[in-house]
């Protein structure tokens, strides 16, 4: 089963963390993925819409592509609620002592 091209592109961007579109295109070509420019742009747009990458113009001909870092925000109240629910669940079994 072949890996979708979008995943391959995302993996390359994530591996480099930040690169230009020219560097990415050369890297893909080196690996044997020859992509028309319009399809390459569409794939980058899809990844940007999904919130996985950011694309910014550096010059008129060159773009900077960066992988977005997803940080999960820890909500202390949510954590406390989760702990209380777990304790209540465990306490609901007869003969359970902690």
Legacy VTK file of the C-alpha trace (Angstrom):
# vtk DataFile Version 3.0
C-alpha trace
ASCII
DATASET POLYDATA
POINTS 98 float
0.000 0.000 0.000
1.476 3.317 -1.061
1.795 6.198 1.383
-0.179 9.247 0.211
1.996 12.032 -1.157
0.545 14.490 1.374
1.911 12.348 4.220
5.321 12.116 2.566
5.485 15.888 2.185
4.382 16.456 5.780
6.975 13.989 7.073
9.748 15.798 5.194
8.630 19.180 6.550
8.306 17.823 10.079
11.749 16.209 9.851
13.385 19.476 8.747
11.060 21.630 10.916
11.627 24.557 8.546
12.652 24.704 4.899
11.921 26.527 1.669
9.594 25.262 -1.024
12.569 24.893 -3.375
14.454 22.714 -0.863
11.347 20.596 -0.313
10.733 20.161 -4.043
14.376 19.135 -4.614
14.185 16.658 -1.746
11.001 15.098 -3.140
12.497 14.897 -6.633
15.619 13.260 -5.189
13.408 10.595 -3.588
11.702 9.918 -6.928
8.489 11.911 -6.383
8.092 14.065 -9.465
5.134 16.361 -8.856
3.706 19.043 -11.159
3.945 22.523 -9.634
0.178 22.992 -9.401
-0.281 19.697 -7.522
2.657 20.581 -5.223
1.005 23.925 -4.390
-2.349 22.202 -3.795
-0.756 19.713 -1.400
0.921 22.538 0.530
-2.398 24.394 0.678
-4.172 21.265 1.963
-1.594 20.828 4.721
-1.907 24.489 5.663
-5.711 24.281 5.789
-5.433 21.212 8.032
-3.305 23.323 10.376
-0.227 21.132 10.085
2.115 23.664 8.452
2.514 27.392 7.878
3.630 28.854 4.581
5.024 32.373 4.314
6.548 34.211 1.387
10.247 35.079 1.794
10.804 36.560 -1.657
8.742 36.829 -4.801
9.829 33.337 -5.851
10.469 31.554 -2.557
8.332 30.446 0.390
9.246 29.345 3.911
7.432 26.214 5.072
7.343 25.319 8.763
5.723 22.514 10.693
3.348 23.735 13.390
4.017 22.541 16.897
0.836 21.425 18.589
0.974 22.031 22.319
-1.768 20.625 24.464
-2.950 23.041 27.098
-3.358 21.353 30.451
-6.434 22.536 32.302
-5.923 22.034 36.047
-9.659 22.003 36.798
-10.245 19.372 34.119
-7.433 17.266 35.621
-8.997 17.532 39.100
-12.408 16.535 37.725
-10.875 13.535 35.982
-9.115 12.407 39.178
-12.330 12.747 41.197
-14.293 10.749 38.623
-11.673 7.981 38.718
-11.758 7.892 42.525
-15.575 7.817 42.553
-15.561 5.011 39.982
-13.072 2.935 41.970
-14.975 3.579 45.219
-18.205 2.319 43.621
-16.921 -1.275 43.698
-17.783 -3.139 46.902
-14.811 -4.196 49.000
-12.416 -1.706 47.387
-10.183 0.153 49.790
-7.331 2.397 48.940
LINES 1 99
98 0 1 2 3 4 5 6 7 8 9 10 11 12 13 14 15 16 17 18 19 20 21 22 23 24 25 26 27 28 29 30 31 32 33 34 35 36 37 38 39 40 41 42 43 44 45 46 47 48 49 50 51 52 53 54 55 56 57 58 59 60 61 62 63 64 65 66 67 68 69 70 71 72 73 74 75 76 77 78 79 80 81 82 83 84 85 86 87 88 89 90 91 92 93 94 95 96 97
